[in-house]
């Protein structure tokens, strides 16, 4: 695969998804990337993910968290999307442009993860035996075979979530930004967008996801005043380090640092790769669900 060349850094100050880096790891950022505005066509999103647009807009909030209880009670749209995946003809999928196929598979991964969780929600109740005792009780990891064994009919084949990620998206498309778009149903994942990915807007959407993730404590933590040469990164970068190797930027840097400088906060410009210690943060596998009404903080003055 030819090296992916990073464009010169562009930092428009009006982008709503750029956030301040939190000082404490584990905090959830306040707002996920916004849905496309009127200048982005919606027909392509409909063609590669019918029904999913309404599901995401209705049950995903500004932080990229999901109201699984409400989605389970009103799952017709999600079920219709999953049924449509099984009806897609392989020849139809093959006729779409590369960006359309890539958007199709990203949407399929995220939509099927929603369906997987809804089918098992609530994932673990009090006293239930845990599939993985070292994972949180409400984690998607408590669903046996969630990623590697449960398969779904898609475009003439049965496919697991792991196969979509590794054999299709990583192997065929080779774009490391997919790791900023795939949402495994965990709190440490990148935010779930409130819109599907679409061919005409895919590049912008993936750029937004990368910037949002690296400007949030889910993806990166760095305080030059107190931590100097230590950079804390999501474990996603450790799991897929090789995927970032082909990247180059205009300064001649390669690999992960080129990606971080392209999409991360300006404070990273002062870092030198040779003098930087990278530590990977513990991945929070708790379900990426919206807090219940009982858990939500009470606003002052009410």
C-alpha positions in Angstrom: 0.0 0.0 0.0 1.3 3.5 -0.9 2.1 5.7 2.1 -0.9 7.8 3.3 0.3 11.4 3.1 -0.9 13.7 5.8 -2.0 17.1 4.6 -0.7 20.2 6.3 -2.4 20.9 9.6 -5.5 23.0 9.4 -7.0 24.1 12.6 -10.2 26.1 12.1 -11.2 27.6 15.4 -14.9 27.4 14.7 -15.1 23.6 14.6 -17.6 22.5 17.3 -16.0 19.2 17.9 -12.6 20.5 19.1 -12.5 20.2 22.9 -10.1 21.0 25.7 -8.0 18.1 26.9 -9.3 17.0 30.3 -6.8 16.7 33.1 -8.3 13.5 34.5 -8.3 10.4 32.4 -11.7 8.8 32.1 -13.8 11.9 31.8 -16.3 11.9 28.9 -16.1 14.8 26.5 -19.1 17.0 26.3 -19.9 16.9 22.6 -19.5 14.5 19.6 -19.0 15.6 16.0 -22.2 17.1 14.7 -24.3 15.6 11.9 -23.8 16.9 8.4 -25.4 20.2 7.5 -27.5 21.0 4.5 -24.5 21.3 2.2 -23.7 17.6 2.6 -26.0 15.3 0.5 -28.0 12.8 2.3 -28.9 10.6 -0.7 -25.6 8.7 -0.5 -26.1 8.0 3.2 -29.6 6.6 2.4 -28.1 4.4 -0.3 -25.4 2.8 1.9 -27.4 2.9 5.2 -31.1 3.2 4.9 -33.0 3.5 8.2 -29.8 3.9 10.2 -29.8 7.6 9.9 -33.0 7.9 11.9 -31.8 5.4 14.5 -28.5 7.4 15.1 -30.3 10.8 15.2 -32.9 9.5 17.7 -30.9 7.4 20.1 -27.3 8.8 20.1 -26.6 12.0 22.1 -24.0 14.8 21.6 -21.4 12.8 23.4 -21.8 9.8 21.2 -23.5 7.8 23.9 -26.5 5.5 23.2 -29.9 5.2 24.9 -30.1 1.5 24.6 -33.2 1.1 26.7 -35.2 3.4 24.4 -33.7 1.8 21.3 -34.7 -1.7 22.5 -38.2 -0.5 22.9 -38.3 1.1 19.5 -36.0 -1.2 17.4 -38.0 -1.4 14.1 -35.6 1.0 12.3 -32.5 -0.9 13.5 -34.0 -4.2 12.5 -35.0 -2.9 9.1 -31.4 -1.7 8.5 -30.0 -5.1 9.5 -32.5 -6.9 7.3 -31.5 -4.6 4.4 -27.8 -5.5 4.9 -28.8 -9.1 4.1 -30.6 -8.1 0.9 -27.7 -6.1 -0.6 -26.5 -7.8 -3.8 -22.8 -8.4 -4.0 -22.8 -6.9 -7.5 -24.5 -3.8 -6.3 -21.9 -3.3 -3.5 -19.0 -3.9 -5.9 -20.4 -1.2 -8.3 -20.1 1.5 -5.6 -17.0 3.7 -5.5 -14.3 2.9 -3.0 -15.6 5.5 -0.6 -19.1 4.2 -0.8 -17.9 0.7 0.0 -15.8 1.8 2.9 -18.8 3.8 4.3 -21.0 0.8 3.8 -18.7 -1.4 5.9 -18.1 1.1 8.7 -21.9 1.7 9.0 -22.4 -2.1 9.0 -19.9 -2.6 11.8 -21.5 0.2 14.0 -25.1 -0.8 13.2 -24.5 -4.4 13.9 -22.8 -3.6 17.2 -26.0 -1.7 18.1 -28.1 -4.6 17.2 -25.8 -7.0 19.1 -26.2 -5.0 22.3 -29.9 -4.4 21.9 -30.5 -8.2 21.4 -28.8 -8.8 24.8 -29.7 -5.6 26.7 -29.4 -5.3 29.6 -26.3 -7.3 29.1 -25.7 -8.5 32.7 -28.1 -8.5 35.6 -27.3 -8.9 39.3 -26.2 -12.5 40.1 -25.7 -13.5 36.4 -22.6 -15.5 35.6 -20.1 -13.4 33.7 -18.6 -14.5 30.4 -15.4 -12.5 31.1 -15.0 -12.0 34.9 -12.2 -9.3 34.3 -14.6 -7.1 32.2 -17.4 -4.9 33.6 -20.7 -6.6 34.1 -22.4 -4.4 31.4 -19.6 -4.8 28.9 -20.2 -6.0 25.4 -17.5 -8.5 26.2 -20.0 -10.3 28.4 -21.8 -11.4 25.2 -20.3 -14.7 24.2 -18.6 -14.5 20.8 -19.7 -10.9 20.3 -16.9 -10.1 17.8 -15.4 -13.4 16.7 -18.3 -15.9 16.5 -21.7 -14.2 16.1 -22.1 -13.8 12.3 -24.5 -11.7 10.3 -25.7 -12.1 6.7 -24.3 -9.2 4.6 -24.3 -8.9 0.8 -24.2 -12.6 0.1 -22.0 -13.8 3.0 -22.1 -14.4 6.7 -19.6 -12.1 8.4 -18.5 -11.4 12.0 -17.6 -8.0 13.4 -13.9 -9.1 13.6 -14.0 -10.1 9.9 -15.5 -6.7 8.9 -12.8 -4.9 10.8 -9.7 -7.0 10.0 -10.4 -8.8 6.7 -12.4 -6.1 5.0 -11.8 -2.6 6.3 -8.2 -2.9 7.4 -7.1 -5.3 4.6 -8.8 -3.7 1.7 -8.8 0.0 2.5 -5.7 0.5 4.6 -6.9 3.8 6.1 -6.0 4.1 9.8 -8.8 6.6 10.4 -11.2 3.7 10.4 -10.0 3.1 14.0 -11.5 6.5 14.9 -14.9 5.5 13.4 -15.5 1.9 14.6 -17.4 1.8 17.8 -17.2 -1.4 19.8 -19.9 -0.3 22.3 -17.4 0.7 25.0 -16.8 4.0 26.8 -13.2 4.3 25.7 -14.2 4.0 22.0 -14.4 7.0 19.7 -17.8 8.7 19.7 -20.6 7.2 17.7 -21.7 9.7 15.2 -25.3 10.8 15.0 -25.3 10.2 11.2 -24.2 7.4 8.9 -21.0 7.6 6.9 -21.5 8.5 3.2 -19.3 8.4 0.1 -19.3 12.1 -0.6 -18.6 13.1 3.0 -16.5 10.2 4.1 -13.1 12.0 4.1 -14.4 14.9 6.1 -16.2 12.6 8.5 -13.1 10.5 9.2 -11.0 13.7 9.7 -13.6 14.9 12.2 -13.5 11.7 14.1 -9.7 11.6 14.3 -9.6 15.2 15.5 -12.4 14.7 18.0 -10.9 11.6 19.4 -7.4 13.1 19.8 -8.8 16.2 21.4 -10.6 14.2 24.1 -9.3 12.2 27.1 -10.6 9.1 25.5 -7.9 9.3 22.8 -5.0 11.4 24.1 -3.8 13.1 27.3 -0.8 15.4 27.4 0.0 18.2 29.7 3.4 19.8 28.7 3.5 21.7 32.0 3.4 18.7 34.2 4.0 15.6 32.1 6.7 17.0 29.8 7.9 14.1 27.6 5.1 11.6 28.5 2.2 11.1 26.2 -0.8 9.0 27.2 -2.7 7.4 24.3 -5.7 5.2 23.8 -5.0 1.5 23.8 -6.5 1.5 20.3 -3.2 2.8 19.0 -1.3 0.0 20.7 -3.6 -2.6 19.2 -3.2 -1.3 15.7 0.2 0.4 15.7 1.3 -1.1 12.4 -1.7 0.5 10.6 -0.2 3.9 11.2 3.3 3.0 9.8 2.6 4.1 6.2 1.6 7.7 7.2 3.9 10.6 6.2 3.5 14.3 6.9 5.0 17.4 5.2 7.8 17.5 7.8 9.1 14.1 6.8 7.8 12.3 9.9 6.3 8.9 9.5 4.0 6.6 11.4 2.1 7.3 14.5 3.7 10.7 15.3 2.7 12.0 11.8 -0.9 11.0 12.5 -0.9 12.6 16.0 0.5 15.9 14.7 -2.0 16.0 11.9 -5.1 15.5 14.1 -4.0 16.1 17.7 -3.8 19.3 19.8 -1.2 22.0 19.0 0.7 21.2 22.2 2.1 18.1 20.4 4.1 20.3 18.1 6.8 20.6 20.8 7.2 16.9 21.2 10.2 15.1 19.8 9.6 11.4 19.0 13.0 10.3 20.3 12.5 11.9 23.7 8.8 11.0 24.2 7.6 8.2 26.4 4.2 6.8 25.2 2.0 5.1 27.8 -1.3 3.5 26.8 -4.3 4.2 28.9 -6.5 1.4 30.4 -9.4 0.7 28.1 -12.8 1.3 29.7 -15.0 -1.5 28.5 -18.1 -0.3 30.3 -21.1 0.1 27.9 -21.3 3.4 26.0 -24.8 4.0 27.2 -26.4 7.3 28.3 -26.8 7.6 32.1 -30.3 6.8 33.4 -32.4 9.6 34.8 -31.4 8.6 38.3 -27.7 8.9 37.4 -27.9 12.2 35.7 -26.6 15.2 37.7 -29.2 17.7 38.9 -28.8 21.1 37.4 -28.2 23.9 39.9 -31.2 26.1 40.6 -33.8 23.4 39.8 
